[in-house]
Amino acid sequence: MKVLFIYPNINTQVGFNYGLAFISAMLKKHGHDTKLLNLNEKLRKIPSDEEIVKYVHDYSPGLIGMSVVTPQYPTALRVARLIKKNFSDIPLLIGGVHTTLVPDEVMKESCFDYACTGEGEEAVLALATRIERGEDTSTIDNIWARTNGTVKQNNVRSFVDLSNLPMKDYELFDLQHMIDKEDGWVRLMGSRGCPFRCSYCFNHKIVDRYKNDLSTSDIGYIRRHNLKEVVDEINYLLRTYRGIKTFIFDDDIFTFDKKFLREFCAEYPRLTNVPFVVNGHVRAFDEERAEMLKEGGCSIVKFGLESGSARIRKDVLRRPMSNEEIIRAFNAADKYGLHTSAFVMIGLPYETREDIMATIELLGRIRPGRFRWAIFFPFPRTDAYEMSVKGGYLDFKKMRELENFTEASCLDFGPEHNLFISKLQKTLPWYVNSYSDNSVGNIYSFLTRAIEDMPPERWEEAKDGIISVDGELSQCLNKAGCKHYSFRYNSFTAVRSDWEHAKGE
């Protein structure tokens, strides 16, 4: 049977969806055909409604599946309604993080015939096979099914054994085109699951759902591909695609399993000299790990700090790590010459201006090689979402309108703080630079004071020109040999100037 996947990914980064790639590989392994309509304007022009209808008509699938995160759900719903209006006989399945968190909400929409909750490799295969054979589809674990006007809510099945999965179907995403668009950066994932229960992350709700449905606390959420599988995949990518410059491992915490890390870092240099990037955690990082990564060929290690406020980390985010632990981790990476990346959020529930300034001060103190920032977005039914609702912060209308979490907030803190967050989103590198102990500190302190003095109407006129001003100022500072952060790659990443010089950028 033909299965068409649709991946709404509009007004955001180029995204590789691991779930769809694995599900597609599983379907192909068992004789099904697959195709993807990837809706991302950075890859290709977004098709019109007429073009989407023609695409579906020409492929003539027996099942259509969509994978959705919450900010993209309005787009997914619009496309689903369009398809159901024109192809009422083609069953439509929705999955992804948003569906797993709120399957009851999505199944209120009559355009969806099925909802996949949790992992989809085995469940979607079972669904496609039963549809093709004309068999009953109402009793498949992980699948909620609309039958005779009612929705059958099936429990989740045990997590999939990663060793039983075929390798991801990279060609579903036209990977060479993505590599070219992403300047040679290729994403990998060697494990699934995270041991932490951060309030803003969907992981803790998925774990709770599986524990409840399976009636056990030992659900086996954290799993890893063995070293041979990871090595084979890297070799396949190097052999199949051209222009690969960097591998990015999207594992939640690549440094968590020290034994695997040691084995991987010993093996990787035998495969290639292409650098790789990993996610670390300050509580799963030390000098020993830093040395392993450096000798293994790692170029960047990324840490989620989220906030510089110990109160916010503990009481809101449930990340009870100390500033001392954060500083120690960055010092370990610096000692072994690893470029560091810090990720932070602003616009959190119960966050004050003082908390935000603590985040800026911490970035100024640890001086990461780069940092990225996002405006907090509450995934439905996570603990942080409930905090946002309880505190009266959540603007539901704005939440439905946002397509990403990098441009605006869907929380309402009042006019003054809302304006401050808007300004920070556009100028955060300037604030961090103002904490520099070199000559640029005074320059950026002057700029940030000028920004803060702008009334709302003046800010609306000025904000879209910030990156251009930043680029011109950065050129002058580079000529003067002054270290500083400037925007790179997008509007929510800042890179330290000495890294750019070292890379010849």
C-alpha positions as semicolon CSV with decimal commas, in nm:
position;residue;x (nm);y (nm);z (nm)
1;M;0,000;0,000;0,000
2;K;0,107;0,358;-0,060
3;V;0,147;0,575;0,251
4;L;0,186;0,952;0,217
5;F;0,346;1,143;0,504
6;I;0,292;1,516;0,553
7;Y;0,530;1,709;0,778
8;P;0,415;2,067;0,856
9;N;0,732;2,258;0,944
10;I;0,661;2,617;0,841
11;N;0,840;2,934;0,953
12;T;1,093;2,741;1,157
13;Q;1,423;2,560;1,111
14;V;1,484;2,289;0,854
15;G;1,377;1,980;1,045
16;F;1,457;1,612;1,010
17;N;1,182;1,402;1,168
18;Y;1,331;1,084;1,314
19;G;0,993;0,928;1,381
20;L;0,879;0,956;1,019
21;A;1,215;0,829;0,893
22;F;1,193;0,519;1,111
23;I;0,825;0,454;1,035
24;S;0,891;0,487;0,663
25;A;1,181;0,240;0,686
26;M;0,960;-0,004;0,876
27;L;0,682;0,024;0,618
28;K;0,920;-0,023;0,326
29;K;1,077;-0,326;0,495
30;H;0,732;-0,489;0,494
31;G;0,645;-0,410;0,134
32;H;0,469;-0,074;0,156
33;D;0,560;0,237;-0,046
34;T;0,606;0,579;0,113
35;K;0,637;0,940;0,008
36;L;0,676;1,269;0,198
37;L;0,531;1,616;0,152
38;N;0,771;1,825;0,360
39;L;0,622;2,171;0,420
40;N;0,923;2,392;0,489
41;E;0,985;2,714;0,300
42;K;1,363;2,692;0,351
43;L;1,369;2,373;0,145
44;R;1,105;2,442;-0,118
45;K;0,820;2,681;-0,189
46;I;0,515;2,597;0,020
47;P;0,255;2,444;-0,215
48;S;-0,083;2,605;-0,261
49;D;-0,403;2,423;-0,164
50;E;-0,456;2,329;-0,527
51;E;-0,102;2,189;-0,548
52;I;-0,151;1,985;-0,230
53;V;-0,472;1,837;-0,369
54;K;-0,298;1,752;-0,695
55;Y;-0,004;1,596;-0,505
56;V;-0,239;1,368;-0,312
57;H;-0,440;1,284;-0,623
58;D;-0,132;1,194;-0,827
59;Y;0,018;0,969;-0,558
60;S;-0,318;0,816;-0,466
61;P;-0,221;0,682;-0,119
62;G;-0,416;0,430;0,085
63;L;-0,322;0,611;0,408
64;I;-0,205;0,964;0,490
65;G;-0,006;1,030;0,808
66;M;0,096;1,361;0,966
67;S;0,357;1,421;1,240
68;V;0,298;1,740;1,436
69;V;0,444;1,949;1,717
70;T;0,213;2,194;1,892
71;P;0,314;2,518;1,712
72;Q;0,251;2,349;1,377
73;Y;-0,084;2,198;1,472
74;P;-0,298;2,480;1,323
75;T;-0,125;2,427;0,987
76;A;-0,171;2,051;1,016
77;L;-0,540;2,094;1,094
78;R;-0,595;2,324;0,797
79;V;-0,421;2,081;0,559
80;A;-0,608;1,783;0,709
81;R;-0,944;1,953;0,653
82;L;-0,844;2,034;0,296
83;I;-0,750;1,672;0,228
84;K;-1,058;1,525;0,394
85;K;-1,282;1,762;0,195
86;N;-1,132;1,642;-0,133
87;F;-1,049;1,279;-0,046
88;S;-1,307;1,162;0,207
89;D;-1,226;0,795;0,139
90;I;-0,854;0,817;0,231
91;P;-0,797;0,748;0,605
92;L;-0,603;1,024;0,779
93;L;-0,369;0,957;1,072
94;I;-0,210;1,218;1,299
95;G;0,086;1,154;1,530
96;G;0,383;1,329;1,684
97;V;0,444;1,500;2,017
98;H;0,128;1,711;2,010
99;T;-0,093;1,411;1,943
100;T;0,073;1,205;2,216
101;L;0,009;1,481;2,469
102;V;-0,354;1,559;2,373
103;P;-0,499;1,273;2,163
104;D;-0,848;1,347;2,294
105;E;-0,827;1,702;2,163
106;V;-0,711;1,610;1,813
107;M;-0,970;1,336;1,778
108;K;-1,245;1,590;1,834
109;E;-1,166;1,695;1,477
110;S;-1,365;1,479;1,238
111;C;-1,097;1,506;0,967
112;F;-0,873;1,267;1,163
113;D;-0,963;0,899;1,147
114;Y;-0,673;0,780;1,364
115;A;-0,431;0,923;1,621
116;C;-0,096;0,761;1,700
117;T;0,008;0,811;2,064
118;G;0,368;0,732;2,154
119;E;0,613;0,561;1,920
120;G;0,475;0,476;1,579
121;E;0,702;0,223;1,407
122;E;0,508;-0,092;1,500
123;A;0,170;0,075;1,537
124;V;0,163;0,246;1,197
125;L;0,285;-0,074;1,031
126;A;-0,002;-0,265;1,192
127;L;-0,249;0,004;1,084
128;A;-0,130;0,014;0,723
129;T;-0,133;-0,365;0,700
130;R;-0,484;-0,399;0,840
131;I;-0,620;-0,123;0,616
132;E;-0,466;-0,294;0,312
133;R;-0,618;-0,630;0,412
134;G;-0,956;-0,483;0,499
135;E;-0,922;-0,596;0,861
136;D;-1,048;-0,437;1,185
137;T;-0,835;-0,132;1,279
138;S;-1,001;-0,049;1,613
139;T;-0,782;-0,264;1,842
140;I;-0,425;-0,154;1,762
141;D;-0,215;-0,051;2,060
142;N;-0,091;0,311;2,034
143;I;-0,372;0,392;1,788
144;W;-0,692;0,576;1,873
145;A;-0,947;0,488;1,605
146;R;-1,273;0,648;1,496
147;T;-1,527;0,371;1,450
148;N;-1,898;0,421;1,379
149;G;-1,889;0,776;1,510
150;T;-1,706;0,694;1,835
151;V;-1,336;0,698;1,923
152;K;-1,174;0,380;2,054
153;Q;-0,893;0,478;2,295
154;N;-0,636;0,200;2,292
155;N;-0,349;0,178;2,540
156;V;0,014;0,224;2,442
157;R;0,233;-0,075;2,365
158;S;0,579;-0,137;2,512
159;F;0,856;0,082;2,376
160;V;1,013;-0,052;2,060
161;D;1,340;-0,246;2,080
162;L;1,579;-0,027;1,881
163;S;1,778;-0,330;1,763
164;N;1,467;-0,452;1,578
165;L;1,435;-0,137;1,370
166;P;1,573;-0,095;1,019
167;M;1,799;0,202;0,959
168;K;1,616;0,532;0,915
169;D;1,484;0,608;0,567
170;Y;1,697;0,914;0,498
171;E;1,591;0,936;0,136
172;L;1,231;1,002;0,243
173;F;1,355;1,353;0,329
174;D;1,571;1,397;0,018
175;L;1,869;1,419;0,250
176;Q;2,115;1,546;-0,010
177;H;1,898;1,852;-0,064
178;M;1,884;1,909;0,313
179;I;2,263;1,870;0,346
180;D;2,316;2,130;0,076
181;K;2,071;2,370;0,240
182;E;2,224;2,317;0,584
183;D;2,584;2,373;0,470
184;G;2,687;2,013;0,530
185;W;2,537;1,956;0,876
186;V;2,374;1,612;0,917
187;R;2,168;1,496;1,214
188;L;2,190;1,159;1,389
189;M;2,033;1,005;1,697
190;G;2,185;0,710;1,880
191;S;1,944;0,682;2,173
192;R;1,596;0,759;2,296
193;G;1,473;0,886;2,629
194;C;1,596;1,114;2,906
195;P;1,640;1,040;3,278
196;F;1,523;1,385;3,389
197;R;1,172;1,526;3,438
198;C;1,202;1,890;3,337
199;S;0,865;2,063;3,371
200;Y;0,866;2,215;3,022
201;C;0,961;1,898;2,834
202;F;0,711;1,643;2,707
203;N;0,930;1,353;2,827
204;H;0,779;1,339;3,177
205;K;0,423;1,319;3,044
206;I;0,514;1,042;2,800
207;V;0,674;0,845;3,084
208;D;0,364;0,891;3,302
209;R;0,136;0,777;3,020
210;Y;0,337;0,460;2,958
211;K;0,360;0,378;3,329
212;N;-0,016;0,415;3,361
213;D;-0,112;0,215;3,050
214;L;0,144;-0,061;3,105
215;S;0,084;-0,073;3,483
216;T;0,454;-0,080;3,563
217;S;0,725;0,161;3,667
218;D;0,990;-0,024;3,464
219;I;0,894;0,090;3,114
220;G;1,243;0,086;2,959
221;Y;1,217;0,441;2,825
222;I;1,592;0,507;2,796
223;R;1,737;0,296;2,513
224;R;2,046;0,312;2,296
225;H;2,152;0,175;1,960
226;N;2,463;-0,036;2,002
227;L;2,797;0,095;1,881
228;K;2,796;-0,117;1,563
229;E;2,458;0,022;1,456
230;V;2,577;0,379;1,508
231;V;2,902;0,315;1,322
232;D;2,722;0,144;1,034
233;E;2,486;0,439;1,000
234;I;2,772;0,690;0,990
235;N;2,950;0,483;0,727
236;Y;2,631;0,464;0,522
237;L;2,588;0,841;0,530
238;L;2,951;0,909;0,436
239;R;2,929;0,658;0,154
240;T;2,594;0,777;0,019
241;Y;2,593;1,155;0,047
242;R;2,836;1,429;-0,049
243;G;2,938;1,748;0,127
244;I;2,901;1,630;0,488
245;K;3,090;1,875;0,709
246;T;2,953;1,805;1,058
247;F;2,746;1,536;1,231
248;I;2,503;1,653;1,499
249;F;2,387;1,395;1,754
250;D;2,039;1,489;1,875
251;D;2,036;1,243;2,167
252;D;1,888;1,421;2,469
253;I;2,210;1,360;2,666
254;F;2,489;1,203;2,460
255;T;2,730;1,219;2,756
256;F;2,505;1,032;3,001
257;D;2,640;0,679;2,938
258;K;3,013;0,712;3,007
259;K;3,094;0,355;2,894
260;F;2,932;0,408;2,553
261;L;3,093;0,751;2,526
262;R;3,437;0,599;2,580
263;E;3,379;0,328;2,319
264;F;3,235;0,570;2,066
265;C;3,512;0,828;2,104
266;A;3,773;0,555;2,057
267;E;3,605;0,426;1,739
268;Y;3,495;0,749;1,570
269;P;3,840;0,875;1,459
270;R;3,887;0,546;1,272
271;L;3,577;0,627;1,064
272;T;3,627;0,987;0,959
273;N;3,775;1,324;1,045
274;V;3,436;1,495;1,006
275;P;3,372;1,674;1,340
276;F;3,067;1,594;1,548
277;V;2,843;1,783;1,793
278;V;2,669;1,643;2,103
279;N;2,426;1,742;2,377
280;G;2,569;1,726;2,728
281;H;2,427;1,786;3,075
282;V;2,619;1,969;3,344
283;R;2,550;1,680;3,585
284;A;2,677;1,428;3,331
285;F;2,992;1,608;3,228
286;D;3,341;1,630;3,370
287;E;3,703;1,658;3,260
288;E;3,720;1,287;3,179
289;R;3,426;1,314;2,941
290;A;3,565;1,635;2,793
291;E;3,896;1,465;2,718
292;M;3,720;1,168;2,557
293;L;3,516;1,397;2,333
294;K;3,814;1,604;2,228
295;E;4,022;1,300;2,138
296;G;3,721;1,146;1,962
297;G;3,678;1,439;1,722
298;C;3,399;1,637;1,889
299;S;3,394;2,005;1,800
300;I;3,096;2,140;1,997
301;V;2,925;2,028;2,318
302;K;2,584;2,183;2,388
303;F;2,431;2,239;2,734
304;G;2,078;2,332;2,828
305;L;2,104;2,595;3,101
306;E;1,755;2,742;3,045
307;S;1,791;3,004;3,320
308;G;2,060;3,169;3,528
309;S;1,819;3,197;3,819
310;A;1,851;2,911;4,068
311;R;1,494;2,981;4,182
312;I;1,350;2,947;3,832
313;R;1,554;2,633;3,759
314;K;1,438;2,467;4,081
315;D;1,079;2,583;4,125
316;V;0,962;2,634;3,765
317;L;1,183;2,423;3,538
318;R;1,269;2,142;3,783
319;R;1,634;2,151;3,685
320;P;1,795;2,173;4,032
321;M;2,152;2,224;3,918
322;S;2,368;2,494;4,070
323;N;2,558;2,774;3,900
324;E;2,875;2,616;4,039
325;E;2,798;2,291;3,853
326;I;2,732;2,487;3,535
327;I;3,058;2,679;3,564
328;R;3,251;2,359;3,637
329;A;3,113;2,189;3,323
330;F;3,201;2,482;3,099
331;N;3,547;2,505;3,252
332;A;3,604;2,134;3,180
333;A;3,504;2,183;2,817
334;D;3,724;2,491;2,786
335;K;4,022;2,309;2,934
336;Y;4,016;2,054;2,653
337;G;3,946;2,303;2,376
338;L;3,584;2,210;2,312
339;H;3,362;2,482;2,168
340;T;3,061;2,520;2,399
341;S;2,701;2,608;2,324
342;A;2,452;2,721;2,587
343;F;2,076;2,713;2,543
344;V;1,855;2,949;2,746
345;M;1,490;3,049;2,761
346;I;1,322;3,378;2,844
347;G;0,958;3,456;2,913
348;L;0,905;3,179;3,168
349;P;0,606;3,171;3,406
350;Y;0,678;3,346;3,737
351;E;1,002;3,485;3,589
352;T;1,095;3,841;3,689
353;R;1,327;4,090;3,528
354;E;1,584;4,002;3,795
355;D;1,566;3,635;3,694
356;I;1,628;3,725;3,330
357;M;1,921;3,944;3,423
358;A;2,063;3,649;3,620
359;T;2,054;3,448;3,296
360;I;2,239;3,724;3,112
361;E;2,495;3,754;3,392
362;L;2,559;3,379;3,389
363;L;2,619;3,381;3,013
364;G;2,856;3,674;3,061
365;R;3,042;3,479;3,327
366;I;3,082;3,141;3,157
367;R;3,148;3,293;2,811
368;P;3,026;2,998;2,600
369;G;3,147;2,971;2,242
370;R;2,792;3,036;2,132
371;F;2,447;3,054;2,281
372;R;2,095;3,014;2,154
373;W;1,776;3,141;2,305
374;A;1,406;3,071;2,278
375;I;1,093;3,223;2,419
376;F;0,923;2,973;2,647
377;F;0,642;2,780;2,478
378;P;0,418;2,562;2,699
379;F;0,356;2,220;2,550
380;P;0,000;2,116;2,640
381;R;-0,048;1,931;2,969
382;T;0,317;1,947;3,069
383;D;0,374;2,068;3,425
384;A;0,505;2,402;3,295
385;Y;0,187;2,443;3,091
386;E;-0,022;2,388;3,402
387;M;0,192;2,644;3,587
388;S;0,131;2,894;3,307
389;V;-0,245;2,839;3,322
390;K;-0,257;2,851;3,703
391;G;-0,058;3,175;3,710
392;G;-0,293;3,336;3,459
393;Y;-0,014;3,392;3,207
394;L;-0,130;3,193;2,906
395;D;-0,285;3,376;2,612
396;F;-0,459;3,087;2,435
397;K;-0,529;3,289;2,121
398;K;-0,161;3,379;2,077
399;M;-0,062;3,020;2,150
400;R;-0,278;2,900;1,861
401;E;-0,123;3,158;1,629
402;L;0,247;3,091;1,700
403;E;0,432;2,866;1,454
404;N;0,759;2,854;1,653
405;F;0,911;2,951;1,987
406;T;1,177;3,192;1,864
407;E;0,982;3,502;1,763
408;A;0,720;3,585;2,026
409;S;0,566;3,477;2,355
410;C;0,219;3,337;2,411
411;L;0,237;3,435;2,778
412;D;0,109;3,773;2,896
413;F;0,311;3,942;3,173
414;G;0,166;4,289;3,130
415;P;0,274;4,564;2,888
416;E;0,605;4,653;3,053
417;H;0,747;4,302;3,085
418;N;0,603;4,195;2,749
419;L;0,796;4,480;2,586
420;F;1,115;4,383;2,771
421;I;1,089;4,025;2,643
422;S;1,029;4,149;2,288
423;K;1,342;4,363;2,309
424;L;1,551;4,082;2,456
425;Q;1,447;3,842;2,182
426;K;1,602;4,078;1,929
427;T;1,905;4,199;2,128
428;L;2,011;3,930;2,376
429;P;2,373;3,918;2,244
430;W;2,403;4,292;2,314
431;Y;2,302;4,239;2,676
432;V;2,556;3,958;2,718
433;N;2,825;4,171;2,554
434;S;2,749;4,449;2,802
435;Y;2,882;4,217;3,075
436;S;3,218;4,180;2,900
437;D;3,520;4,291;3,097
438;N;3,687;4,422;2,780
439;S;3,636;4,741;2,584
440;V;3,312;4,630;2,415
441;G;3,121;4,626;2,743
442;N;3,072;5,001;2,746
443;I;2,963;5,009;2,382
444;Y;2,692;4,749;2,433
445;S;2,583;4,898;2,768
446;F;2,514;5,221;2,580
447;L;2,318;5,031;2,313
448;T;2,106;4,833;2,559
449;R;2,020;5,149;2,754
450;A;1,910;5,309;2,428
451;I;1,695;5,005;2,348
452;E;1,533;5,008;2,690
453;D;1,453;5,378;2,660
454;M;1,258;5,320;2,338
455;P;0,879;5,347;2,377
456;P;0,671;5,070;2,215
457;E;0,601;5,255;1,892
458;R;0,968;5,344;1,840
459;W;1,071;4,985;1,914
460;E;0,831;4,854;1,649
461;E;1,005;5,076;1,395
462;A;1,356;4,979;1,503
463;K;1,346;4,608;1,585
464;D;1,370;4,465;1,234
465;G;1,693;4,655;1,173
466;I;1,878;4,517;1,478
467;I;2,057;4,233;1,299
468;S;2,181;4,469;1,027
469;V;2,318;4,711;1,288
470;D;2,474;4,418;1,474
471;G;2,651;4,301;1,159
472;E;2,800;4,643;1,084
473;L;2,918;4,689;1,444
474;S;3,063;4,338;1,451
475;Q;3,272;4,410;1,142
476;C;3,422;4,716;1,309
477;L;3,497;4,526;1,630
478;N;3,655;4,240;1,437
479;K;3,889;4,483;1,263
480;A;3,983;4,623;1,605
481;G;4,044;4,273;1,741
482;C;3,772;4,305;2,009
483;K;3,610;3,981;2,123
484;H;3,231;3,991;2,125
485;Y;2,916;3,797;2,039
486;S;2,723;3,865;1,721
487;F;2,427;3,707;1,543
488;R;2,513;3,407;1,327
489;Y;2,302;3,169;1,117
490;N;1,963;3,302;1,238
491;S;1,795;3,552;1,471
492;F;1,835;3,340;1,785
493;T;2,200;3,229;1,780
494;A;2,504;3,432;1,883
495;V;2,862;3,315;1,825
496;R;3,180;3,442;1,988
497;S;3,403;3,623;1,742
498;D;3,719;3,425;1,818
499;W;3,538;3,104;1,709
500;E;3,447;3,261;1,375
501;H;3,808;3,368;1,321
502;A;3,937;3,022;1,412
503;K;3,698;2,862;1,163
504;G;3,789;3,114;0,893
505;E;3,432;3,244;0,870
